[in-house]
Amino acid sequence: MLRSFRVSNHRSIRREQELVLLPAYHDEEPAVTVAAVYGANASGKSNLLDALRFMALAVRDSFGRWAPDGGVPRKPFKLDPAAADEPSLFVVELLTEGVRYTYGFAVDDDRVLEEWLYSYPEKRKRILFERENDEIKVGTTVPELATRLELLRGLMRPNALFLSLAAQSNIDQLMPVYRCFADALGFRTRPSSYDLRRVVDFLRSSPAGSARFIELVRVADVGISDVLVEDDSGLRQEMAELETIRARMKSERENLLSQLADKGIGRQGRGKSRLEALETELLHVTRRLRLAADRARDCPAQIRFMHNSGGELFDFDDESDGTRSWLRLLPVVLTALDTARTLVVDEIDTSLHPKLTAQLVRLFRDPETNPRRAQLIFSTHDTSLLGTMLGEEVLARDQVWFMEKGQNGASNLFPLTDFHPRKGENTERRYLGGSYGAVPVLSDREFADAVLGRNVAS
């Protein structure tokens, strides 16, 4: 589980900000299972989640995928020129396999400046490793790492994290933390072409998983009664036809080249014109074939939907934006609940009805549906989640955070608990009324003047 995350000098986050997931009212819980981040547009909510994603990708990919001479692909704060010369900091506190860990690193554009990993078995701090530039200090409790240290030093790169490198050597004491980033953190930041493939893979993964998926679609009241996965025969036929056309064109091109060579006239006259036209057509067909292959790779099957009213089956693109959003979310939600993952979702309420978003949050809050204590961290503008539905609160007071941008353009993160809200307080009304900040400052008159051009220089 993620217990806290600290970041500084990343996108709109200038000074160190910390998202703390420790419960404020129930100390017996190791961490809350839900955290919602509110704020005006461009306040930095997405940048906070992006910072956590950057950290996870750095752990997973910096040794294996980052170019050795490519530096560190960080994104420092742009509105202060001094920030470009200052490090970016990323730190997490994790709980995995019953042990608490603190892992963090500081980077600039060129290299890793610092990196450290500590564990706290039986509440006592143990150094697993500490790094400063290219110097590594290994704790006495990691003998396997100590014996391989010289080999690992030879493989170290300035722009690669030591944890990313050590994981490739499968150092047992470090793997739980590496797996937290590589396997136990999932991100859903924006729709992508891979979403449909993920849905297909999930539906085909197991009959039980498919049944739960279909039932969650049905009870969402979007009018769908069944979901079918069909091989995309139309796409396969299109690819076969394009392959036939390309083969015929290539054969014609070879024959034409042979004829021109036999006549000794090179690529002149009508023969040259036909050859140029043929090569252009061949390039076009090859491009179409490549695009079809990309579509087949993204989603080799077609999803069809049966509606309550019967009649024809619907394709994915025939469904509403809200239905498609729900369909895209379900595989990652069910996977997170099944595997105790931490799921990070940017703008979770996009195109979803507030009641549907509330049900999604409840899946993670309810111990019955979330016995493994998976976590859901999300940004949202849906203020109805701050209130109650059917007499029950959707979000607890210690599950709400706000992001606000200051005059200097830097984002500041703070929790609802800073305001000491009373249980049962109308949090939604107080938030929209500006009691907590993190809302846009808007003027009816300024909007009207802008439309009427009253303040536009002639």
Sine and cosine of phi, psi and omega as CSV:
sin_phi,cos_phi,sin_psi,cos_psi,sin_omega,cos_omega
0.00,0.00,0.51,-0.86,0.09,-1.00
-1.00,0.03,0.82,-0.58,-0.01,-1.00
-0.97,-0.22,-0.47,0.88,0.07,-1.00
-0.25,-0.97,0.35,-0.94,0.04,-1.00
-0.57,-0.82,0.80,-0.60,0.03,-1.00
-0.89,-0.46,0.59,-0.81,0.01,-1.00
-0.48,-0.88,0.54,-0.84,0.14,-0.99
-0.57,-0.82,0.46,-0.89,0.07,-1.00
0.84,0.54,0.79,0.62,0.08,-1.00
-0.72,-0.69,0.89,-0.45,-0.04,-1.00
0.78,0.63,-0.86,-0.51,-0.07,-1.00
-0.99,0.12,-0.02,1.00,0.00,-1.00
-1.00,-0.02,0.95,-0.30,-0.06,-1.00
-1.00,0.00,-0.89,0.46,0.01,-1.00
-1.00,-0.03,0.28,-0.96,-0.10,-0.99
-0.87,0.49,0.78,-0.62,0.07,-1.00
-0.84,-0.54,0.52,-0.86,-0.06,-1.00
-0.71,-0.71,0.79,-0.61,0.14,-0.99
-0.99,-0.13,0.93,-0.38,-0.06,-1.00
-0.97,-0.25,0.83,-0.56,-0.05,-1.00
-0.96,-0.27,0.30,0.95,0.07,-1.00
-0.98,0.20,0.66,-0.75,-0.03,-1.00
-0.92,0.38,0.63,-0.78,0.01,-1.00
-1.00,-0.03,-0.35,0.94,-0.12,-0.99
-0.84,-0.54,-0.19,0.98,-0.03,-1.00
-0.73,-0.68,1.00,0.07,-0.12,-0.99
-0.91,0.42,-0.30,0.95,-0.04,-1.00
-0.96,0.27,-0.25,0.97,0.01,-1.00
-1.00,0.03,0.67,-0.74,-0.02,-1.00
-0.95,0.32,-0.46,0.89,0.01,-1.00
-0.19,-0.98,0.42,-0.91,0.07,-1.00
-0.95,0.30,0.45,-0.89,-0.02,-1.00
-1.00,-0.10,-0.12,0.99,0.00,-1.00
-0.66,-0.75,0.65,-0.76,0.14,-0.99
-0.61,-0.79,0.81,-0.58,0.00,-1.00
-0.92,-0.39,0.69,-0.72,0.00,-1.00
-0.90,-0.44,0.86,-0.51,0.01,-1.00
-0.95,-0.30,0.33,-0.94,0.07,-1.00
0.28,-0.96,0.27,-0.96,0.02,-1.00
-0.92,0.40,0.24,-0.97,0.13,-0.99
-0.85,0.53,0.63,-0.78,0.02,-1.00
0.91,0.42,0.38,0.93,0.02,-1.00
-0.99,0.12,-0.31,0.95,0.02,-1.00
0.91,-0.41,0.14,0.99,0.00,-1.00
-0.85,0.53,-0.77,0.64,-0.02,-1.00
-0.90,0.44,-0.55,0.84,-0.01,-1.00
-0.93,0.38,-0.54,0.84,0.07,-1.00
-0.89,0.45,-0.74,0.68,0.01,-1.00
-0.93,0.38,-0.58,0.81,0.04,-1.00
-0.90,0.43,-0.56,0.83,0.03,-1.00
-0.90,0.45,-0.67,0.75,0.04,-1.00
-0.91,0.41,-0.62,0.79,0.03,-1.00
-0.92,0.40,-0.66,0.76,0.05,-1.00
-0.86,0.52,-0.69,0.72,0.00,-1.00
-0.87,0.48,-0.71,0.71,-0.01,-1.00
-0.89,0.45,-0.68,0.73,0.00,-1.00
-0.92,0.39,-0.58,0.81,0.02,-1.00
-0.90,0.44,-0.68,0.74,0.04,-1.00
-0.90,0.43,-0.67,0.74,-0.07,-1.00
-0.97,0.25,-0.63,0.78,-0.25,-0.97
-0.90,-0.44,-0.22,0.98,-0.18,-0.98
-0.88,0.48,-0.60,0.80,0.01,-1.00
-0.98,0.18,-0.67,0.75,-0.13,-0.99
-1.00,0.06,-0.45,0.89,-0.16,-0.99
-0.84,-0.54,-0.43,0.90,0.01,-1.00
-0.95,0.32,0.66,-0.75,0.02,-1.00
-0.88,0.48,0.73,-0.68,-0.05,-1.00
-0.82,0.57,-0.56,0.83,-0.01,-1.00
-0.96,-0.29,0.35,0.94,-0.09,-1.00
-1.00,-0.10,0.03,1.00,-0.03,-1.00
0.94,0.35,-0.34,-0.94,-0.01,-1.00
-0.94,-0.35,0.84,-0.54,-0.06,-1.00
-0.98,0.18,0.81,0.59,0.00,-1.00
-0.99,0.11,0.18,-0.98,0.01,-1.00
-0.73,-0.68,1.00,0.05,-0.03,-1.00
-0.95,0.32,0.25,-0.97,0.02,-1.00
-0.85,0.53,0.77,-0.63,-0.13,-0.99
-1.00,-0.05,-0.36,0.93,-0.15,-0.99
-1.00,0.10,-0.04,1.00,0.09,-1.00
-0.80,-0.60,0.93,-0.36,-0.04,-1.00
-0.82,0.57,-0.49,0.87,-0.02,-1.00
-0.92,0.39,-0.40,0.91,-0.06,-1.00
-0.90,0.43,-0.48,0.88,-0.01,-1.00
-0.89,0.45,-0.44,0.90,-0.02,-1.00
-0.99,-0.12,0.02,1.00,-0.02,-1.00
-0.96,-0.27,0.46,-0.89,-0.03,-1.00
-0.95,0.32,0.38,-0.92,0.19,-0.98
-0.98,-0.21,0.69,-0.73,-0.11,-0.99
-0.90,-0.44,0.67,-0.74,0.04,-1.00
-0.65,-0.76,0.84,-0.55,-0.05,-1.00
-0.63,-0.77,0.69,-0.72,0.09,-1.00
-0.79,-0.62,0.47,-0.88,0.24,-0.97
-0.91,-0.41,0.80,-0.60,-0.10,-0.99
-0.84,-0.54,0.43,-0.90,0.17,-0.99
-0.80,-0.60,0.91,-0.42,-0.01,-1.00
-0.58,-0.81,0.66,-0.75,-0.02,-1.00
0.80,0.60,0.56,0.83,0.06,-1.00
0.98,0.19,0.08,1.00,-0.03,-1.00
-0.87,-0.49,0.66,-0.75,0.04,-1.00
-1.00,-0.03,0.67,-0.74,0.01,-1.00
-0.76,-0.64,0.51,-0.86,0.22,-0.97
-0.85,-0.52,0.83,-0.56,0.01,-1.00
-0.74,-0.67,0.65,-0.76,0.03,-1.00
-0.32,-0.95,0.21,-0.98,0.07,-1.00
-0.40,-0.92,0.39,-0.92,0.09,-1.00
-0.83,-0.56,0.72,-0.70,-0.05,-1.00
-0.71,-0.70,0.43,-0.90,0.23,-0.97
-0.89,-0.46,-0.29,-0.96,-0.07,-1.00
-0.92,0.38,-0.38,0.92,-0.14,-0.99
-0.96,-0.27,-0.54,0.84,-0.22,-0.98
-0.38,-0.92,0.14,-0.99,0.16,-0.99
-1.00,0.09,0.85,-0.52,-0.02,-1.00
-1.00,0.01,-0.66,0.75,0.01,-1.00
-0.58,-0.81,0.45,-0.89,0.07,-1.00
-0.35,-0.94,0.64,-0.77,-0.04,-1.00
-0.46,-0.89,0.46,-0.89,0.06,-1.00
-0.59,-0.80,0.84,-0.54,0.02,-1.00
-0.83,-0.55,0.53,-0.85,0.13,-0.99
-0.87,-0.50,0.34,-0.94,-0.05,-1.00
-0.73,-0.69,0.87,0.49,0.09,-1.00
-0.94,0.35,0.69,-0.72,-0.03,-1.00
0.82,0.58,0.53,0.85,0.11,-0.99
0.92,0.39,0.23,0.97,0.03,-1.00
-0.94,-0.33,0.72,-0.69,-0.05,-1.00
-0.95,0.31,0.74,-0.67,0.11,-0.99
-0.80,-0.61,0.74,-0.67,0.04,-1.00
-0.99,0.14,0.87,-0.50,0.13,-0.99
-1.00,0.03,-0.74,0.67,0.20,-0.98
-0.33,-0.94,0.40,-0.92,0.12,-0.99
-0.71,-0.70,0.65,-0.76,-0.03,-1.00
-0.76,-0.65,0.67,-0.74,0.16,-0.99
-0.73,-0.68,0.93,-0.37,-0.15,-0.99
0.82,0.57,-0.90,-0.43,-0.04,-1.00
-0.98,-0.22,0.12,0.99,0.00,-1.00
-1.00,-0.07,0.76,-0.65,-0.03,-1.00
-0.87,-0.49,0.76,-0.65,0.12,-0.99
-0.91,-0.42,0.81,-0.59,-0.06,-1.00
-0.95,-0.31,0.68,-0.73,0.01,-1.00
-0.95,0.32,0.36,-0.93,-0.04,-1.00
-0.95,0.32,-0.24,0.97,-0.03,-1.00
-1.00,0.01,0.11,0.99,-0.03,-1.00
-0.84,-0.55,0.92,0.40,-0.06,-1.00
-0.89,0.46,-0.57,0.82,0.00,-1.00
-0.89,0.46,-0.64,0.76,0.03,-1.00
-0.93,0.37,-0.63,0.78,-0.01,-1.00
-0.88,0.47,-0.64,0.77,-0.03,-1.00
-0.94,0.33,-0.40,0.91,-0.01,-1.00
-0.97,-0.22,0.12,0.99,-0.15,-0.99
-0.88,0.47,-0.68,0.74,-0.03,-1.00
-0.89,0.45,-0.65,0.76,0.05,-1.00
-0.89,0.46,-0.70,0.71,-0.02,-1.00
-0.92,0.39,-0.59,0.81,0.04,-1.00
-0.86,0.51,-0.61,0.79,0.01,-1.00
-0.93,0.37,-0.37,0.93,-0.01,-1.00
-0.99,-0.13,-0.17,0.99,-0.06,-1.00
-0.89,0.45,0.57,-0.82,0.11,-0.99
-0.82,-0.57,0.50,-0.87,0.01,-1.00
-0.85,0.53,-0.56,0.83,-0.10,-0.99
-0.99,-0.17,0.22,0.97,0.01,-1.00
-0.90,-0.43,0.67,-0.74,0.04,-1.00
-0.94,0.34,0.60,-0.80,0.02,-1.00
-0.91,0.42,-0.60,0.80,0.03,-1.00
-0.89,0.46,-0.63,0.78,0.03,-1.00
-0.89,0.45,-0.65,0.76,0.04,-1.00
-0.94,0.34,-0.76,0.65,-0.08,-1.00
-0.88,0.47,-0.53,0.85,0.01,-1.00
-0.90,0.43,-0.51,0.86,0.03,-1.00
-0.92,0.38,-0.37,0.93,0.07,-1.00
-1.00,-0.05,0.03,1.00,0.09,-1.00
0.84,0.54,0.74,0.67,0.06,-1.00
-0.95,0.32,0.90,-0.43,-0.16,-0.99
-0.82,0.58,-0.70,0.72,-0.10,-1.00
-0.93,0.36,-0.33,0.94,-0.03,-1.00
-0.99,-0.16,-0.31,0.95,-0.12,-0.99
-0.89,0.46,-0.58,0.81,0.03,-1.00
-0.85,0.53,-0.64,0.77,0.00,-1.00
-0.95,0.31,-0.67,0.74,0.04,-1.00
-0.86,0.51,-0.69,0.72,-0.02,-1.00
-0.91,0.41,-0.47,0.88,0.07,-1.00
-0.85,0.52,-0.63,0.78,0.00,-1.00
-0.99,0.12,-0.67,0.74,-0.11,-0.99
-0.98,0.21,-0.54,0.84,-0.12,-0.99
-0.86,-0.50,-0.56,0.83,-0.18,-0.98
-0.99,-0.11,0.01,1.00,0.09,-1.00
-0.92,-0.39,0.84,-0.54,0.04,-1.00
-0.86,-0.51,0.59,-0.81,-0.07,-1.00
-0.81,-0.59,0.70,-0.71,0.10,-1.00
-0.76,-0.65,1.00,0.03,-0.13,-0.99
-0.99,-0.14,-0.55,0.83,0.01,-1.00
-0.34,-0.94,0.42,-0.91,0.02,-1.00
-0.87,0.50,0.59,-0.81,0.04,-1.00
-0.62,-0.79,0.24,-0.97,0.01,-1.00
-0.91,0.41,-0.33,0.94,-0.02,-1.00
-0.98,0.20,-0.27,0.96,-0.05,-1.00
-0.84,0.55,-0.69,0.72,-0.04,-1.00
-0.92,0.40,-0.62,0.78,0.06,-1.00
-0.89,0.47,-0.64,0.77,0.00,-1.00
-0.89,0.45,-0.64,0.77,0.03,-1.00
-0.89,0.45,-0.72,0.69,0.01,-1.00
-0.86,0.50,-0.73,0.68,-0.02,-1.00
-0.87,0.48,-0.64,0.77,-0.01,-1.00
-0.92,0.40,-0.69,0.72,-0.01,-1.00
-0.90,0.44,-0.50,0.87,-0.01,-1.00
-1.00,0.00,-0.16,0.99,-0.13,-0.99
-0.93,0.36,-0.63,0.77,0.00,-1.00
-0.28,-0.96,0.53,-0.85,0.05,-1.00
-0.87,0.50,-0.61,0.79,-0.02,-1.00
-0.92,0.39,-0.69,0.72,0.03,-1.00
-0.90,0.44,-0.66,0.75,0.03,-1.00
-0.89,0.46,-0.66,0.75,0.00,-1.00
-0.90,0.44,-0.66,0.75,0.03,-1.00
-0.91,0.41,-0.66,0.75,0.04,-1.00
-0.85,0.53,-0.78,0.62,-0.05,-1.00
-0.89,0.46,-0.62,0.78,0.00,-1.00
-0.92,0.40,-0.62,0.79,0.04,-1.00
-0.93,0.36,-0.49,0.87,0.11,-0.99
-0.94,0.34,-0.67,0.74,-0.04,-1.00
-0.91,0.42,-0.73,0.68,-0.08,-1.00
-0.97,0.25,-0.16,0.99,0.04,-1.00
-0.97,0.25,-0.08,1.00,0.07,-1.00
0.87,0.50,0.70,0.72,0.07,-1.00
-0.98,-0.22,0.14,0.99,0.08,-1.00
1.00,0.03,0.09,1.00,-0.03,-1.00
-0.99,-0.15,0.73,-0.68,0.00,-1.00
-0.96,-0.29,-0.34,0.94,0.00,-1.00
-0.36,-0.93,0.41,-0.91,0.01,-1.00
-0.81,-0.58,0.79,-0.62,-0.04,-1.00
-0.87,-0.49,0.62,-0.78,0.08,-1.00
-0.93,-0.36,0.85,-0.53,-0.03,-1.00
-0.83,-0.56,0.63,-0.78,0.13,-0.99
-0.88,0.48,0.67,-0.75,-0.06,-1.00
-0.99,0.13,0.99,0.13,-0.04,-1.00
-0.91,0.42,-0.53,0.84,0.02,-1.00
-0.89,0.46,-0.66,0.75,0.01,-1.00
-0.93,0.38,-0.66,0.75,0.03,-1.00
-0.89,0.46,-0.64,0.77,0.01,-1.00
-0.91,0.41,-0.66,0.75,0.03,-1.00
-0.87,0.49,-0.69,0.73,0.00,-1.00
-0.91,0.41,-0.63,0.78,0.02,-1.00
-0.90,0.43,-0.67,0.74,0.02,-1.00
-0.90,0.43,-0.66,0.75,0.02,-1.00
-0.91,0.41,-0.61,0.79,0.05,-1.00
-0.89,0.45,-0.66,0.75,0.02,-1.00
-0.90,0.44,-0.71,0.70,0.01,-1.00
-0.89,0.46,-0.68,0.73,-0.02,-1.00
-0.91,0.41,-0.65,0.76,0.02,-1.00
-0.89,0.46,-0.65,0.76,0.01,-1.00
-0.91,0.42,-0.67,0.74,0.02,-1.00
-0.90,0.43,-0.66,0.75,0.00,-1.00
-0.90,0.43,-0.62,0.78,0.04,-1.00
-0.91,0.42,-0.68,0.73,0.03,-1.00
-0.89,0.45,-0.62,0.78,0.01,-1.00
-0.90,0.43,-0.67,0.74,0.01,-1.00
-0.90,0.44,-0.66,0.75,0.02,-1.00
-0.90,0.45,-0.67,0.75,-0.02,-1.00
-0.91,0.41,-0.67,0.74,0.04,-1.00
-0.88,0.48,-0.64,0.77,0.01,-1.00
-0.91,0.42,-0.67,0.74,0.01,-1.00
-0.90,0.44,-0.69,0.73,0.00,-1.00
-0.91,0.42,-0.61,0.79,0.01,-1.00
-0.93,0.37,-0.64,0.77,0.00,-1.00
-0.90,0.44,-0.60,0.80,-0.02,-1.00
-0.98,0.18,-0.21,0.98,0.04,-1.00
0.92,0.39,0.41,0.91,-0.03,-1.00
-0.95,-0.33,0.11,0.99,0.03,-1.00
0.88,0.48,-0.56,-0.83,-0.04,-1.00
-0.97,-0.22,0.90,0.44,-0.05,-1.00
-0.92,-0.39,0.32,-0.95,0.14,-0.99
0.87,0.50,-0.57,-0.82,-0.07,-1.00
-0.90,0.43,-0.56,0.83,0.03,-1.00
-0.87,0.49,-0.67,0.74,0.02,-1.00
-0.91,0.41,-0.67,0.74,-0.01,-1.00
-0.89,0.46,-0.68,0.73,0.01,-1.00
-0.91,0.42,-0.64,0.77,0.00,-1.00
-0.90,0.44,-0.68,0.73,0.02,-1.00
-0.90,0.44,-0.67,0.74,0.02,-1.00
-0.90,0.43,-0.63,0.77,-0.01,-1.00
-0.91,0.42,-0.66,0.75,0.01,-1.00
-0.91,0.41,-0.59,0.81,0.06,-1.00
-0.91,0.42,-0.70,0.72,0.02,-1.00
-0.90,0.43,-0.64,0.77,0.00,-1.00
-0.90,0.44,-0.64,0.77,0.04,-1.00
-0.89,0.45,-0.66,0.75,0.00,-1.00
-0.90,0.43,-0.71,0.71,0.00,-1.00
-0.91,0.42,-0.65,0.76,0.03,-1.00
-0.88,0.47,-0.63,0.77,0.02,-1.00
-0.91,0.41,-0.68,0.73,0.03,-1.00
-0.89,0.46,-0.63,0.78,0.01,-1.00
-0.91,0.41,-0.63,0.78,0.02,-1.00
-0.91,0.41,-0.66,0.75,0.03,-1.00
-0.90,0.44,-0.66,0.76,0.04,-1.00
-0.90,0.44,-0.63,0.78,0.03,-1.00
-0.91,0.42,-0.61,0.79,0.05,-1.00
-0.89,0.46,-0.67,0.74,0.03,-1.00
-0.90,0.44,-0.64,0.77,0.01,-1.00
-0.91,0.41,-0.59,0.81,0.02,-1.00
-0.94,0.34,-0.66,0.75,0.00,-1.00
-0.91,0.42,-0.65,0.76,0.00,-1.00
-0.41,-0.91,0.99,-0.10,-0.08,-1.00
-0.97,0.25,-0.02,1.00,-0.01,-1.00
-0.74,-0.68,0.19,-0.98,-0.01,-1.00
-0.91,-0.42,0.70,-0.71,0.05,-1.00
-0.99,-0.15,0.76,-0.64,0.02,-1.00
-0.85,-0.53,0.51,-0.86,-0.09,-1.00
-0.83,-0.56,0.76,-0.65,0.09,-1.00
-0.99,-0.13,0.76,-0.65,-0.03,-1.00
-0.99,-0.16,0.33,-0.94,-0.05,-1.00
-0.85,0.53,-0.52,0.85,-0.05,-1.00
-0.99,0.17,-0.04,1.00,-0.01,-1.00
0.98,0.21,-0.46,-0.89,0.02,-1.00
0.98,0.18,-0.44,-0.90,-0.08,-1.00
-0.94,0.35,0.44,-0.90,0.10,-0.99
-0.97,0.23,0.54,-0.84,-0.01,-1.00
-0.97,-0.24,0.59,-0.81,0.14,-0.99
-0.99,0.10,0.21,-0.98,0.01,-1.00
-0.84,0.54,-0.69,0.73,-0.04,-1.00
-0.94,0.34,-0.26,0.97,0.03,-1.00
-0.98,0.20,-0.31,0.95,-0.06,-1.00
-0.98,0.18,0.32,-0.95,-0.01,-1.00
-0.94,0.34,0.28,-0.96,0.04,-1.00
-0.85,0.52,-0.66,0.75,-0.01,-1.00
-0.90,0.43,-0.68,0.74,0.03,-1.00
-0.89,0.45,-0.69,0.73,0.01,-1.00
-0.90,0.45,-0.62,0.78,0.05,-1.00
-0.88,0.47,-0.69,0.72,0.02,-1.00
-0.89,0.45,-0.69,0.72,0.00,-1.00
-0.89,0.45,-0.64,0.77,0.00,-1.00
-0.92,0.38,-0.56,0.83,-0.06,-1.00
-0.97,0.25,-0.57,0.83,-0.17,-0.98
-0.84,0.54,-0.70,0.72,0.00,-1.00
-0.86,0.50,-0.68,0.73,-0.03,-1.00
-0.96,0.29,-0.53,0.85,0.04,-1.00
-0.92,0.39,-0.77,0.64,-0.02,-1.00
-0.91,0.42,-0.61,0.79,0.05,-1.00
-0.90,0.44,-0.67,0.74,0.03,-1.00
-0.88,0.47,-0.72,0.69,-0.01,-1.00
-0.90,0.44,-0.58,0.82,-0.03,-1.00
-0.97,0.26,-0.49,0.87,-0.16,-0.99
-0.88,-0.48,0.19,0.98,0.03,-1.00
0.87,0.50,0.62,0.79,0.01,-1.00
-0.99,0.12,0.28,-0.96,0.19,-0.98
-0.98,-0.19,0.91,-0.42,-0.05,-1.00
-0.98,-0.20,0.81,-0.59,-0.02,-1.00
-0.92,-0.38,0.86,-0.51,-0.09,-1.00
-0.81,-0.59,0.83,-0.56,0.06,-1.00
-1.00,0.00,0.77,-0.63,0.00,-1.00
0.80,0.59,0.89,0.45,-0.09,-1.00
-0.89,0.46,-0.44,0.90,-0.09,-1.00
-1.00,0.06,0.10,1.00,-0.05,-1.00
-0.82,0.57,0.91,-0.41,0.06,-1.00
0.92,0.39,0.06,1.00,0.00,-1.00
-0.99,-0.10,0.60,-0.80,0.11,-0.99
-0.92,0.39,0.61,-0.80,-0.01,-1.00
-0.80,0.60,-0.60,0.80,0.00,-1.00
-0.92,0.40,-0.56,0.83,0.02,-1.00
-0.95,0.31,-0.65,0.76,0.07,-1.00
-0.88,0.47,-0.65,0.76,0.02,-1.00
-0.88,0.47,-0.64,0.77,0.04,-1.00
-0.90,0.43,-0.61,0.80,0.04,-1.00
-0.89,0.46,-0.69,0.72,0.03,-1.00
-0.89,0.46,-0.66,0.75,-0.03,-1.00
-0.89,0.45,-0.52,0.85,0.03,-1.00
-0.85,0.52,-0.56,0.83,0.00,-1.00
-1.00,0.05,-0.45,0.89,-0.01,-1.00
-0.99,0.15,-0.47,0.88,-0.11,-0.99
-0.99,0.11,0.87,-0.49,0.02,-1.00
-0.86,0.51,-0.43,0.90,0.00,-1.00
-0.93,0.38,-0.67,0.74,0.01,-1.00
-1.00,-0.01,-0.22,0.98,0.00,-1.00
-0.75,-0.66,0.87,0.49,-0.04,-1.00
-0.93,0.36,-0.36,0.93,-0.03,-1.00
-1.00,0.00,0.00,1.00,0.05,-1.00
0.88,0.47,0.74,0.67,0.21,-0.98
-0.90,0.43,0.35,-0.94,-0.04,-1.00
-0.86,-0.51,0.53,-0.85,0.08,-1.00
-0.81,-0.58,0.89,-0.45,0.06,-1.00
-0.89,-0.45,0.81,-0.59,-0.10,-1.00
-0.52,-0.86,0.39,-0.92,0.18,-0.98
-0.97,-0.25,0.45,-0.89,-0.08,-1.00
-0.29,-0.96,0.37,-0.93,0.20,-0.98
-0.93,-0.37,0.03,1.00,-0.09,-1.00
-0.98,0.22,0.99,-0.11,-0.06,-1.00
-0.96,0.28,-0.28,0.96,0.02,-1.00
-0.89,0.45,-0.39,0.92,0.03,-1.00
-0.93,0.36,-0.29,0.96,0.04,-1.00
-0.98,0.19,-0.22,0.97,-0.02,-1.00
-0.98,-0.20,-0.47,-0.88,0.00,-1.00
-0.89,-0.46,0.45,-0.89,0.12,-0.99
-0.74,-0.67,0.80,-0.60,-0.06,-1.00
0.82,0.57,0.61,0.79,0.09,-1.00
0.99,0.15,0.02,1.00,-0.01,-1.00
-0.87,-0.49,0.61,-0.79,0.04,-1.00
-0.94,0.35,0.61,-0.79,0.03,-1.00
-1.00,0.10,-0.72,0.69,0.02,-1.00
-0.89,-0.45,0.71,-0.71,0.10,-1.00
-0.96,0.27,0.32,-0.95,-0.06,-1.00
-0.89,0.46,-0.52,0.85,-0.01,-1.00
-1.00,-0.01,0.25,0.97,0.05,-1.00
-0.93,-0.38,0.17,0.99,-0.09,-1.00
-0.89,-0.46,0.76,-0.65,0.03,-1.00
-0.77,-0.64,0.41,-0.91,0.01,-1.00
-0.81,-0.59,0.60,-0.80,0.08,-1.00
-0.85,-0.52,0.77,-0.63,-0.05,-1.00
-0.70,-0.72,0.63,-0.77,0.00,-1.00
-0.99,-0.16,0.76,-0.65,-0.02,-1.00
-0.99,0.12,-0.03,-1.00,-0.02,-1.00
-0.89,0.46,-0.47,0.88,0.00,-1.00
-0.99,0.10,0.07,1.00,0.02,-1.00
0.99,0.13,0.08,1.00,-0.02,-1.00
-1.00,-0.05,0.60,-0.80,-0.04,-1.00
-1.00,0.07,0.64,-0.77,0.04,-1.00
-0.82,-0.57,0.73,-0.68,-0.05,-1.00
-0.94,-0.35,0.72,-0.69,0.03,-1.00
-0.47,-0.88,0.48,-0.88,-0.07,-1.00
-1.00,-0.02,0.38,-0.92,0.11,-0.99
-0.86,0.50,-0.54,0.84,-0.05,-1.00
-0.90,0.44,-0.30,0.95,0.09,-1.00
-0.87,0.50,-0.41,0.91,-0.06,-1.00
-0.99,-0.11,0.07,1.00,0.04,-1.00
0.76,0.65,0.82,0.57,-0.02,-1.00
-0.92,0.38,0.59,-0.81,0.06,-1.00
-0.99,0.15,0.48,-0.88,0.05,-1.00
-0.90,0.43,0.75,-0.66,-0.04,-1.00
1.00,0.02,-0.04,1.00,0.02,-1.00
-0.91,0.42,0.57,-0.82,0.00,-1.00
-0.98,0.21,0.99,0.11,-0.09,-1.00
-0.92,0.40,-0.61,0.79,-0.01,-1.00
-0.88,0.48,-0.75,0.66,-0.03,-1.00
-0.90,0.44,-0.66,0.75,-0.01,-1.00
-0.92,0.39,-0.60,0.80,0.03,-1.00
-0.91,0.41,-0.76,0.65,0.00,-1.00
-0.90,0.43,-0.45,0.89,0.04,-1.00
-0.99,0.17,-0.06,1.00,0.07,-1.00
1.00,-0.01,0.15,0.99,-0.05,-1.00
-0.90,0.43,-0.47,0.88,-0.04,-1.00
-0.96,-0.27,-0.09,1.00,-0.13,-0.99
0.98,0.21,-0.32,-0.95,0.06,-1.00
0.88,0.47,0.47,0.88,0.11,-0.99
-0.83,-0.56,0.47,-0.88,0.04,-1.00
-0.93,0.36,0.55,-0.83,0.06,-1.00
-0.99,-0.14,0.95,-0.32,-0.13,-0.99
-0.83,-0.55,0.50,-0.86,-0.01,-1.00
-0.78,-0.63,0.81,-0.58,0.06,-1.00
-0.85,0.53,-0.68,0.74,-0.05,-1.00
-0.90,0.44,-0.67,0.74,-0.01,-1.00
-0.91,0.41,-0.60,0.80,0.05,-1.00
-0.91,0.42,-0.70,0.72,0.01,-1.00
-0.89,0.45,-0.69,0.72,0.01,-1.00
-0.88,0.47,-0.61,0.79,0.00,-1.00
-0.91,0.41,-0.67,0.74,0.00,-1.00
-0.92,0.40,-0.63,0.78,-0.04,-1.00
-1.00,0.10,-0.08,1.00,0.04,-1.00
0.95,0.32,0.42,0.91,-0.08,-1.00
-0.94,0.34,-0.48,0.88,-0.04,-1.00
-0.96,-0.28,0.24,0.97,-0.01,-1.00
-1.00,-0.03,0.80,-0.59,0.00,-1.00
-0.91,0.42,0.71,-0.71,-0.01,-1.00
-0.99,0.12,0.00,0.00,0.00,0.00
